[in-house]
Amino acid sequence: MSAKLIAAAMAKAKEGVIFSPKDGAVCPWCGAVRIPVTSSPKWDGGIKVRYHKCKAEGCLLAQMGQGVKSIQGE
């Protein structure tokens, strides 16, 4: 696995995704939907942040155990 591929996956995970109350969060690397929430801290100044981990087989982020940040959307 190339270092560039790993760096790209890590950057996408840290960039974050939008969390929809209806659809959940989508893995920014493999596109898996409703990736499980691992942590949901309290609201911070009107912004809800959640952390997720993709469980999709073959997903690079799942293989690395890398968390994905999401921010509450509509």
C-alpha positions as CSV (number, residue, x, y, z in Angstrom):
1,M,0.0,0.0,0.0
2,S,1.5,3.3,-1.0
3,A,2.2,6.2,1.4
4,K,0.3,8.6,-0.9
5,L,-2.8,6.4,-0.7
6,I,-2.7,6.2,3.1
7,A,-2.1,10.0,3.3
8,A,-5.1,10.7,1.1
9,A,-7.3,8.4,3.1
10,M,-6.2,10.1,6.4
11,A,-6.8,13.6,5.0
12,K,-10.3,12.7,3.9
13,A,-11.1,11.3,7.4
14,K,-9.7,14.4,9.1
15,E,-11.5,16.7,6.7
16,G,-14.8,15.2,7.9
17,V,-18.2,14.6,6.5
18,I,-21.7,16.0,7.0
19,F,-24.0,14.0,9.4
20,S,-27.6,13.9,8.4
21,P,-30.1,12.9,11.0
22,K,-32.0,11.0,8.3
23,D,-29.1,9.3,6.5
24,G,-26.2,9.3,9.0
25,A,-22.6,9.7,7.9
26,V,-21.0,8.3,4.7
27,C,-17.4,7.1,4.7
28,P,-15.4,9.6,2.8
29,W,-13.1,6.8,1.4
30,C,-15.3,3.9,0.4
31,G,-18.8,5.5,0.4
32,A,-20.3,3.1,3.0
33,V,-23.5,4.7,4.4
34,R,-24.5,5.1,8.1
35,I,-21.0,4.3,9.4
36,P,-21.3,3.6,13.2
37,V,-20.8,6.4,15.7
38,T,-18.0,5.8,18.2
39,S,-18.2,9.0,20.1
40,S,-20.7,11.9,20.3
41,P,-19.5,14.7,22.5
42,K,-21.8,17.4,23.7
43,W,-22.8,20.3,21.4
44,D,-20.0,22.8,21.1
45,G,-21.3,26.4,20.4
46,G,-24.2,25.2,18.3
47,I,-22.2,22.6,16.4
48,K,-22.7,18.9,16.9
49,V,-19.6,16.8,16.2
50,R,-19.6,13.0,16.0
51,Y,-16.8,10.5,15.4
52,H,-17.3,7.3,13.4
53,K,-15.4,4.3,12.3
54,C,-16.2,2.6,9.0
55,K,-16.6,-1.2,9.2
56,A,-16.8,-1.9,5.5
57,E,-14.7,-4.8,4.4
58,G,-11.9,-3.6,2.1
59,C,-12.1,0.0,3.2
60,L,-8.7,1.5,3.8
61,L,-10.0,3.6,6.7
62,A,-11.5,0.6,8.3
63,Q,-8.3,-1.4,7.9
64,M,-6.3,1.4,9.6
65,G,-8.9,1.8,12.4
66,Q,-9.1,5.5,11.4
67,G,-11.9,7.5,12.8
68,V,-14.0,9.9,10.7
69,K,-15.3,13.2,12.0
70,S,-18.8,14.4,11.1
71,I,-20.6,17.7,11.7
72,Q,-24.3,17.9,12.0
73,G,-26.0,18.9,8.8
74,E,-29.6,19.0,7.6
